[in-house]
């Protein structure tokens, strides 16, 4: 009999669901495991290590196609460091752009909240057609004041 663990045990050991492991197989992130005579998949230590690697780089924001590329880099070793540096530079640029966008959104939400609070302080109740934020939205967006 072959050594290894079945998919349920692999799920327990990696913290993934059985469905997630099957998804990784379908996406060819995991090699097709050998099967028992009864047809059960048997996963080995290398599968556990690969899943941990996949989860780790997912936390860095890499997509599944990028992870496939990283798995090749990891296996082939060649120019892995310089290629990885370029991938990380790209990811970092994307994250920095998202941070800029989120800061702009934060400023706009703060301005809108200040308008609401000022309006509520000056009136006893905020009527829908008097809400400055709703007026701004109806006119196509907030002003930049």
N, C-alpha and C positions, 0 to 999 in steps of 0.2 A: 504494500500500500504506500502511496506517495505521502510525503510530509507536507504540512501546510495547514492553514485554517480556512474554514468555510466563511462565506460572506458575512454571516451574522456575527461571527466572532471578530472578523476584521472590522466590522462596523463598531463593535464595542471598543476595540483596541485603538481605533483612530478617532472616535467621536463623530464619525459620519453616519448618515443613515444608509441602509442597504440601497435605497434608490439613488443616493448620491454616488455610491460606488459603481452602481450599474451605469449611471450617467457618465462617470469618468471613463468607464470601459467603452461606451458608445462613442465618446469623443476621442478615443484612442490616446488618452492620457495614461492609461494603464495597459500593460501588455495583456494579451489574452491568456488567462491562467489555465494551467492544466486542469483536467477534470478527473474525478474518481470514476470508477466503473459505474457507479450509480448516477453519474452526470453532474455531481456537485463540483463547483469551482473550488480550487485549492490555492490560496494566496500564501505567499512566502514573506520572509523578512524584507526583501527588496520592495515588495508592494507596499508594506507599511511605511518604509522609508520614503518611497515615492509619494505616497499620499501626504505624508507630513511635509515634504518639500512643496508639493502643490499648494497645500493650505498656507504655508508660510509665504510663498510668493503671491498668492491671492491677496493676502493681507497687505502686501506692498502695492496693490492695485493692478496687478497684471491680469490681462484677459486670458481666456482659454487659448486662443491662437498664439498669444505671446508665451504662455506657459509651455505649449508644445515646442516652441522655439528654444525656450530655456532648457527643456529636457534634452533636446539635441545638444545644446551647448554643454550641458552637464556631462553628457555621455561622451562627447567627442573631445572635450578639453581644449582643442586647438587654440583659437583666439578668444576664448571664453571671457577673459578679464576685460579686454578692450571692448568687446561687443556688449558685455553686461554694463560697462560704464556708459556706453551710448544709450542703451535702453533705460538705464536709471536716470540719465540726464533728461531724456524725453519725458519720463514719468514725472520727474521733479518739475519740469516746465509746465506740464499739464496741471499738476497740483497747485503750483504757484498761481496759475491763471484762475483756477477755481477759487482759490483763496481771495484773489482780487475781486472776483465776481461776488463772492459771499460778503466781502466787506462793503461793497457798493450796495448790496441788498440790505445789509444791516443798517447802513446810513439811511436808506430810503424808508425802511420800516420804522426807524427811530423818528424821522421827520413826520411820518404819518401818525405815529402814536402821539407825538407832541401836539399835532393839530387836533387830534381827537380829545386829548386831555384839556387843551385850551378851550375848545368848543364846549365841552361838558362843564367846565368851571364858569363859563360866561352865561350859560343858559341852565334852566332848571332841568331840562330834558333834551336829549338829542333826537330830533325828528329826522327820519331817513333822508328827506330831501334837503336837509340843512347840514348833513354830515359832510365836512370838507373832503374827507378821503373818498367818499362815494361820489361826490361831485367831480373830483379829479379823475376818478376811474371812468365816469361817464363821458368825460371830455377827452378820453384817450390816454390818460396817464397823469401822474402827479407833476406839478411844476417843480422846479429845482431850487426853490427858495428855502 
